Structures are given as C-alpha cells and as structure tokens.
Amino acid sequence: MSGLHINDERLKPIADKVLAGERLSLDDGLALYRSPDLLALGWLANSVREKRYGNTCFFNVNRHINPTNVCVAHCKLCAFGRDPNAPGAYTFALEEIYQRAEQGAREGATEFHMVGGLHPDLPFEYFLDLMRGLKKRFPAVHLKAFTMVEVGYFARITKLSIRDTLLALKEAGVDSLPGGGAEIFNPRVRKIICDHKVSGQQWLNIARMAHEIGLRSNATMLYGHVETEQERVEHLLALRGLQDETHGFAAFIPLAFHPANTGLAHLPPTSGYLDLKTIAVSRLLLDNFDHIKAYWVMLTPSIAQIALRFGADDIDGTVVEEKIYHDAGATTAEFTPRAELERLIREAGRVPVERDSLYRPVDRSKMSSARGPRPDVTLSINV
C-alpha cells in the first residue's frame, strides 16, 4: 500500500480487497460512499484505473443531435422535454438533421450521438428513415442512437416486441445504444423523478436484449437528487450483474443531476466532493466495466480533469450542441474542440488517445481527406 494513507479505519479491509483484485460487496459500496476519506477512495480507484490503462485517457470526436424535445413523459428530473405546442418545442425535419450531421462529419466526427423526447405523433418510421438516411450519407460514422427508454416507447407505439424493435433499429443502421434513462433503478425513486418512463427492471431487460442481438451500449446513473446511498450502490450492482451476463456495456457514465428548470429545482446541485466520490465508487464497484467516463459537460472540465485521478479513464468527446443538460442549467460550453480536450487531458498529467465508439484508437493520418477539415477546428454554429 505504498503511497496510501487511510484515515478511515472502515476502509482498510476494503483497500485490502481492492489491492488483491477481489470483488466488493453492497456493504463495501455503502462504506465507500459513507467514508469522509475522499483521498483514500481516490487513491484506490486510481490504482485500479492505472493498472488497466496507465496514463492513457480516452476521448472521441462526436456530435450530439437531439431530433426533438417534444415528450409525453413529463419527468420531474427533466428540463428538456416540452409539450407539442409549448414555447421552445421543436422537431427537426430529416433534412435538418442531415445538415447538422454533415457539419459534424466535416469536422471529423466519428460518432453521432442521438437521443430525444418521446414524441406522441412521430411514427417509428421517422426514426428508421433517419437512421437509414444517416448511414447512407455517412457510412463511416458510428450511429449511437436511442436510449432504452426510447426503445421501450417505440415498442409500445408500434406494438412490436422489444427484440423486433431493436432488430429494426439495427437493420436501419443503429450501431450501439447510449446509456441514458437509467437514472436510479429503484422503484421508489423512479416514482418521484420519472414515473412515466420504463421501470428500472425494464431498462435492464432492454439493455440485455440489445446486447444479445449484438448491440453494445453504455450505462448511466443519475445521482444527487432524491436517492439514498444504498439506492446508488444497488443501481451499480444491478449494472454489474447484467454485465456479468452479457458483457455488452462499453462504458459507465455517472451523471450529476442539474436541478435548475426542473420539477426538482428546490434541490441543491451536486458538489465536486460528491462528483469525485461517485466516480471513485463506480470504478471500484464496477470491476467488469472497462471504462468509466468523466462527462465534462455535466462535471465541468476542471472536475473532469481531477476525476482522471479518481478512477475515470475517459473524458467523453467534443459533443457539440448539447441541449438536455444545458436546458437544466449546465453552464459548460456546448462544444470543446479536439485540441482543447487534448490540452485538458495533458494538463491533468494524462496522455490523450482518440478513440472510436468501441474504444479502438483513431488514426487521423489514415482517415480519408474527403471527411473534411481537421477535427480540431473550432465549430462556428449557433448553439
């Protein structure tokens, strides 16, 4: 344990397990969350992270596209969704989305990340046509599209099975699924914050089915609202259990709750202390997840940098035009150029490695010049 100083005696048996490569229990996870010894937690999580990746930190050049913010769910946690005729409601025509995608492709994006609202009037065919159109126009760009919540909604409105819905999306061009909508799996919490979404168990079942048909996905946890520490740990262990079954999760992203402009606006925002602790606990409990992301959009770039010493090995991507968390009061930029991400990573003492959506290294020198200008050019778009 050279270099590790533990002030909280409760952490010593857990540290022994971590350093021996043993799996942690629910009680261990609770002890981690309840310990005030943040630096010891960070040291342990960093030891696991560096054993896997050394000084490497991954990032990608991606483009977020939210096709619509019209949503029937009315979740208390959300500042993004709108009723169809509400001020600020929008739904992009397919050609508008293709134009946004074209701009992203010109700037070197290797991934389009697409999530949106549960629109009461858009047919499933709209989303299938969107995928087909994007794949035809940008065959080299990975389509990470539609959360488990959206897949469940598509199945409901089409009366298809979850499997057939996922197979239709895959055939249309979906390459993987993002991890949103997981929130906290516990029914008590979901009843308060997202009563009209799929249940936690349904989310897990949809992810399981996606993995079984060959679609990888990410996983998330939204923390810092009405959940307890035990509900967080149970959420993480449910993800770990499914990963044992399918090995289909590519990365885990802890999402800090932004209360502004939501039905939970009376709650305080998360602290940097909780953000770093959650990154560390996630790395220590999720022993079968390859990657833990520090999502700079929600954490701020500064906290994301520190998180690279608390267990995170990925800082996400260039993003561009992120709407969901900015509607909830996020004050970070909606775009960070590739060169700035590399600077942030190097400044934190890590070595930046650009990756694709499946964590394969990207070699820019071998990419077609037809893809457009250099990916480190600052985008000038109206966001």
C-alpha positions as CSV (number, residue, x, y, z in Angstrom):
1,M,0.0,0.0,0.0
2,S,2.9,2.3,-0.6
3,G,1.6,5.9,-1.0
4,L,-1.8,5.1,0.5
5,H,-2.7,6.7,3.8
6,I,-6.1,5.8,5.2
7,N,-7.8,8.0,7.8
8,D,-11.0,6.0,8.0
9,E,-10.5,2.6,9.6
10,R,-13.5,1.2,7.8
11,L,-11.7,1.5,4.5
12,K,-8.7,-0.7,5.4
13,P,-10.4,-4.1,4.8
14,I,-11.9,-2.7,1.6
15,A,-8.5,-1.5,0.5
16,D,-7.1,-5.0,1.1
17,K,-9.8,-6.4,-1.2
18,V,-9.2,-3.8,-3.9
19,L,-5.5,-4.4,-4.0
20,A,-6.0,-8.1,-4.1
21,G,-8.4,-7.8,-7.0
22,E,-11.4,-9.1,-5.1
23,R,-14.9,-8.1,-5.8
24,L,-16.6,-5.6,-3.5
25,S,-20.0,-6.2,-1.8
26,L,-23.0,-4.0,-1.3
27,D,-21.8,-3.3,2.3
28,D,-18.4,-2.3,0.9
29,G,-20.0,0.1,-1.5
30,L,-22.0,1.7,1.3
31,A,-18.8,2.1,3.4
32,L,-17.1,3.8,0.4
33,Y,-20.0,6.2,0.0
34,R,-20.2,7.0,3.7
35,S,-16.5,7.4,4.2
36,P,-15.2,11.0,4.5
37,D,-11.7,9.9,3.4
38,L,-12.0,11.1,-0.2
39,L,-8.3,11.0,-0.9
40,A,-8.1,7.3,0.1
41,L,-11.0,6.5,-2.2
42,G,-9.4,8.4,-5.0
43,W,-6.1,6.6,-4.5
44,L,-7.7,3.2,-4.6
45,A,-9.8,4.0,-7.7
46,N,-6.8,5.5,-9.4
47,S,-4.8,2.3,-8.6
48,V,-7.4,0.2,-10.4
49,R,-7.5,2.7,-13.3
50,E,-3.8,2.9,-13.7
51,K,-3.4,-0.9,-13.5
52,R,-5.6,-1.1,-16.6
53,Y,-4.6,2.0,-18.6
54,G,-1.5,3.6,-17.1
55,N,-1.6,7.3,-18.0
56,T,-3.9,6.9,-21.0
57,C,-7.1,8.9,-21.2
58,F,-9.6,8.3,-24.0
59,F,-11.8,10.8,-25.8
60,N,-13.7,10.9,-29.1
61,V,-14.8,13.4,-31.7
62,N,-18.6,13.2,-31.7
63,R,-21.7,15.2,-32.4
64,H,-24.8,15.2,-30.3
65,I,-28.1,15.5,-32.2
66,N,-31.4,15.7,-30.4
67,P,-34.1,15.2,-33.1
68,T,-37.0,16.5,-30.9
69,N,-37.6,17.8,-27.4
70,V,-41.4,17.1,-27.6
71,C,-42.1,14.4,-24.9
72,V,-45.1,12.8,-23.3
73,A,-43.2,11.7,-20.2
74,H,-43.1,14.9,-18.1
75,C,-40.4,13.7,-15.8
76,K,-39.6,15.9,-12.8
77,L,-35.9,15.4,-13.4
78,C,-36.1,16.9,-16.9
79,A,-35.8,20.5,-18.2
80,F,-35.5,19.3,-21.8
81,G,-38.9,17.9,-22.7
82,R,-41.8,20.1,-24.0
83,D,-45.5,19.6,-24.8
84,P,-46.0,19.8,-28.6
85,N,-47.3,23.4,-28.6
86,A,-45.2,24.7,-25.8
87,P,-42.7,27.6,-26.3
88,G,-39.4,26.2,-27.3
89,A,-40.8,22.9,-28.6
90,Y,-39.1,21.7,-31.8
91,T,-38.9,18.7,-34.1
92,F,-36.3,18.6,-36.8
93,A,-37.2,17.5,-40.3
94,L,-34.9,14.8,-41.5
95,E,-33.1,17.1,-43.9
96,E,-32.3,19.5,-41.0
97,I,-30.7,16.6,-39.1
98,Y,-28.7,15.6,-42.1
99,Q,-27.4,19.1,-42.4
100,R,-26.3,19.0,-38.7
101,A,-24.7,15.7,-39.3
102,E,-22.9,16.9,-42.4
103,Q,-21.4,19.7,-40.4
104,G,-20.2,17.2,-37.8
105,A,-18.8,14.9,-40.4
106,R,-16.9,17.8,-42.0
107,E,-15.3,18.5,-38.6
108,G,-14.2,14.9,-38.3
109,A,-16.9,13.3,-36.1
110,T,-16.6,9.5,-35.8
111,E,-19.9,9.3,-33.9
112,F,-23.4,10.8,-34.0
113,H,-25.0,10.5,-30.5
114,M,-28.8,10.8,-30.8
115,V,-31.4,10.9,-28.1
116,G,-34.6,12.8,-27.9
117,G,-38.1,13.1,-26.4
118,L,-40.9,10.6,-26.5
119,H,-42.9,12.3,-29.3
120,P,-46.7,11.5,-29.3
121,D,-47.1,12.0,-33.1
122,L,-43.8,10.9,-34.7
123,P,-44.1,7.4,-36.2
124,F,-41.4,4.8,-35.7
125,E,-40.7,5.0,-39.4
126,Y,-39.4,8.6,-38.9
127,F,-36.6,7.2,-36.7
128,L,-35.9,4.3,-39.0
129,D,-35.7,6.6,-42.0
130,L,-33.4,8.9,-40.0
131,M,-31.0,6.0,-39.4
132,R,-31.1,4.8,-43.0
133,G,-30.5,8.3,-44.2
134,L,-27.6,8.9,-41.9
135,K,-26.0,5.6,-42.7
136,K,-26.3,6.1,-46.4
137,R,-24.8,9.6,-46.2
138,F,-22.1,8.9,-43.6
139,P,-21.4,5.2,-43.7
140,A,-18.1,5.6,-41.7
141,V,-19.8,7.4,-38.8
142,H,-20.9,5.3,-35.9
143,L,-24.6,5.8,-35.0
144,K,-25.1,5.7,-31.2
145,A,-28.8,6.2,-31.0
146,F,-31.8,5.9,-28.7
147,T,-31.9,5.1,-25.1
148,M,-33.6,2.0,-23.5
149,V,-36.4,4.4,-22.7
150,E,-36.9,5.4,-26.3
151,V,-36.7,1.8,-27.4
152,G,-39.4,0.9,-24.9
153,Y,-41.6,3.7,-26.2
154,F,-41.0,2.7,-29.9
155,A,-42.1,-0.9,-29.0
156,R,-45.2,0.5,-27.2
157,I,-46.4,2.7,-30.1
158,T,-45.7,0.0,-32.8
159,K,-46.9,-3.0,-30.7
160,L,-43.7,-4.7,-31.6
161,S,-41.7,-6.8,-29.2
162,I,-38.5,-5.2,-27.7
163,R,-36.4,-7.7,-29.7
164,D,-38.1,-6.8,-33.0
165,T,-37.9,-3.1,-32.3
166,L,-34.2,-3.4,-31.6
167,L,-33.7,-5.6,-34.7
168,A,-35.5,-3.0,-36.9
169,L,-33.2,-0.2,-35.5
170,K,-30.1,-2.3,-36.0
171,E,-31.1,-3.1,-39.6
172,A,-31.8,0.6,-40.3
173,G,-28.2,1.5,-39.2
174,V,-28.0,1.8,-35.4
175,D,-24.6,0.7,-34.3
176,S,-24.9,1.0,-30.5
177,L,-27.1,2.5,-27.8
178,P,-26.4,5.3,-25.4
179,G,-26.8,4.7,-21.7
180,G,-29.3,7.4,-20.7
181,G,-32.7,6.9,-19.0
182,A,-31.3,4.5,-16.3
183,E,-31.5,7.3,-13.7
184,I,-31.8,5.2,-10.5
185,F,-33.4,1.8,-10.9
186,N,-35.2,1.8,-7.5
187,P,-39.0,2.0,-7.9
188,R,-39.3,4.5,-5.1
189,V,-37.0,6.9,-6.8
190,R,-38.5,6.4,-10.3
191,K,-42.0,7.1,-9.0
192,I,-40.8,10.5,-7.9
193,I,-38.5,11.6,-10.7
194,C,-39.6,9.7,-13.8
195,D,-42.9,8.0,-13.2
196,H,-43.8,7.6,-16.9
197,K,-40.5,6.1,-18.1
198,V,-39.8,2.4,-18.4
199,S,-39.1,0.8,-15.0
200,G,-35.6,0.1,-13.8
201,Q,-36.1,-3.6,-14.5
202,Q,-37.4,-2.9,-18.0
203,W,-34.4,-0.7,-18.7
204,L,-32.1,-3.6,-17.7
205,N,-34.2,-6.1,-19.8
206,I,-34.0,-3.8,-22.9
207,A,-30.2,-3.5,-22.4
208,R,-30.0,-7.3,-22.1
209,M,-31.9,-7.8,-25.3
210,A,-29.8,-5.2,-27.1
211,H,-26.6,-7.0,-26.1
212,E,-28.0,-10.4,-27.1
213,I,-28.6,-9.2,-30.7
214,G,-25.1,-7.7,-30.9
215,L,-25.7,-4.0,-30.0
216,R,-23.3,-2.7,-27.4
217,S,-24.5,0.1,-25.1
218,N,-23.3,2.4,-22.4
219,A,-24.9,2.6,-18.9
220,T,-25.5,5.6,-16.7
221,M,-26.6,6.6,-13.2
222,L,-28.2,9.9,-12.4
223,Y,-27.2,10.9,-8.8
224,G,-27.6,13.8,-6.5
225,H,-31.4,14.2,-6.2
226,V,-33.8,12.1,-4.0
227,E,-31.9,8.8,-4.0
228,T,-30.1,7.3,-1.0
229,E,-26.6,6.0,-0.9
230,Q,-27.9,2.5,-0.7
231,E,-30.0,3.0,-3.8
232,R,-27.0,4.2,-5.7
233,V,-25.0,1.2,-4.7
234,E,-27.8,-1.2,-5.6
235,H,-28.0,0.5,-9.0
236,L,-24.3,0.0,-9.6
237,L,-24.6,-3.7,-8.6
238,A,-27.5,-4.3,-10.9
239,L,-25.4,-3.0,-13.8
240,R,-22.5,-5.1,-12.7
241,G,-24.8,-8.2,-12.6
242,L,-26.1,-7.6,-16.1
243,Q,-22.5,-7.0,-17.3
244,D,-21.6,-10.4,-15.9
245,E,-24.3,-11.9,-18.1
246,T,-23.8,-10.1,-21.4
247,H,-20.5,-8.2,-21.3
248,G,-22.4,-5.7,-23.6
249,F,-21.7,-2.4,-21.7
250,A,-18.8,-0.4,-23.2
251,A,-18.7,2.3,-20.6
252,F,-20.3,3.7,-17.5
253,I,-21.1,7.4,-17.1
254,P,-22.1,8.8,-13.7
255,L,-24.4,11.8,-14.4
256,A,-24.6,14.6,-11.9
257,F,-28.1,15.9,-11.5
258,H,-28.7,19.5,-12.6
259,P,-31.9,20.7,-10.8
260,A,-32.3,24.1,-12.4
261,N,-35.5,24.5,-14.5
262,T,-36.8,21.0,-13.5
263,G,-39.6,19.9,-11.2
264,L,-36.9,19.4,-8.5
265,A,-35.4,22.9,-8.7
266,H,-35.6,23.2,-4.9
267,L,-32.7,20.7,-4.6
268,P,-29.1,21.8,-4.4
269,P,-26.7,20.9,-7.2
270,T,-24.1,18.2,-6.6
271,S,-20.8,19.2,-5.1
272,G,-17.4,18.4,-6.5
273,Y,-16.9,16.2,-3.5
274,L,-19.8,14.0,-4.4
275,D,-18.9,14.0,-8.1
276,L,-15.4,12.7,-7.4
277,K,-16.6,10.2,-4.8
278,T,-19.2,8.8,-7.3
279,I,-16.5,8.4,-10.0
280,A,-14.3,6.6,-7.5
281,V,-17.0,4.3,-6.1
282,S,-18.1,3.5,-9.6
283,R,-14.6,2.4,-10.6
284,L,-14.2,0.3,-7.5
285,L,-17.6,-1.5,-7.7
286,L,-17.8,-1.9,-11.5
287,D,-14.9,-4.3,-11.8
288,N,-16.3,-5.8,-15.0
289,F,-16.7,-2.4,-16.8
290,D,-13.8,-1.5,-19.0
291,H,-14.3,2.3,-18.9
292,I,-15.6,5.0,-16.6
293,K,-16.3,8.4,-18.2
294,A,-16.0,11.8,-16.6
295,Y,-18.6,13.6,-18.7
296,W,-17.2,17.1,-18.8
297,V,-20.5,18.7,-19.9
298,M,-22.0,17.9,-16.5
299,L,-19.0,17.9,-14.3
300,T,-17.2,20.9,-15.7
301,P,-13.9,20.5,-17.4
302,S,-12.0,21.2,-14.1
303,I,-13.8,18.5,-12.1
304,A,-13.4,16.1,-15.1
305,Q,-9.7,16.7,-15.0
306,I,-9.5,15.8,-11.3
307,A,-11.7,12.8,-12.0
308,L,-8.9,11.4,-14.2
309,R,-7.1,10.8,-10.9
310,F,-10.2,9.3,-9.2
311,G,-10.9,6.4,-11.5
312,A,-12.1,7.8,-14.8
313,D,-10.2,6.9,-17.9
314,D,-12.4,8.8,-20.5
315,I,-13.4,12.4,-20.7
316,D,-16.1,11.9,-23.4
317,G,-16.0,13.9,-26.6
318,T,-16.3,17.2,-28.4
319,V,-20.2,16.8,-28.1
320,V,-21.4,19.9,-30.0
321,E,-24.9,21.4,-29.4
322,E,-25.7,19.5,-26.2
323,K,-29.3,20.5,-25.2
324,I,-30.5,18.2,-22.4
325,Y,-28.2,19.3,-19.6
326,H,-27.9,22.9,-20.8
327,D,-31.7,23.2,-20.6
328,A,-31.2,22.1,-16.9
329,G,-28.8,24.9,-16.2
330,A,-25.4,23.5,-17.2
331,T,-23.0,26.4,-17.7
332,T,-20.3,24.4,-19.5
333,A,-19.7,25.0,-23.2
334,E,-21.8,23.0,-25.7
335,F,-18.6,22.2,-27.6
336,T,-15.0,21.6,-26.8
337,P,-12.6,21.4,-29.7
338,R,-10.4,18.3,-30.1
339,A,-7.3,20.3,-29.3
340,E,-8.8,21.7,-26.1
341,L,-9.7,18.2,-24.9
342,E,-6.2,17.1,-25.6
343,R,-4.9,20.1,-23.6
344,L,-7.2,19.3,-20.7
345,I,-6.0,15.7,-20.6
346,R,-2.3,16.6,-20.8
347,E,-2.7,19.3,-18.2
348,A,-4.1,16.6,-15.9
349,G,-1.0,14.5,-16.4
350,R,-2.6,12.0,-18.7
351,V,-1.9,11.0,-22.3
352,P,-4.8,11.7,-24.7
353,V,-5.8,8.9,-27.1
354,E,-8.6,9.5,-29.5
355,R,-10.9,6.5,-29.8
356,D,-13.9,5.5,-31.8
357,S,-17.2,4.5,-30.2
358,L,-16.0,1.0,-29.4
359,Y,-12.7,2.2,-28.0
360,R,-10.5,1.4,-30.9
361,P,-7.7,4.0,-31.5
362,V,-8.4,6.5,-34.2
363,D,-5.5,7.2,-36.6
364,R,-6.3,10.6,-38.2
365,S,-3.5,10.2,-40.7
366,K,-5.3,7.3,-42.3
367,M,-8.7,8.9,-42.5
368,S,-10.0,10.0,-45.9
369,S,-9.4,13.6,-46.7
370,A,-13.0,13.5,-48.0
371,R,-14.1,13.7,-44.4
372,G,-13.5,17.4,-44.5
373,P,-11.3,19.9,-42.5
374,R,-9.2,19.0,-39.5
375,P,-11.2,17.9,-36.5
376,D,-9.6,20.4,-34.2
377,V,-11.1,23.4,-36.0
378,T,-13.5,25.3,-33.7
379,L,-17.1,25.0,-34.9
380,S,-18.9,28.2,-35.6
381,I,-22.6,27.2,-35.2
382,N,-25.5,28.8,-33.5
383,V,-26.0,27.0,-30.2
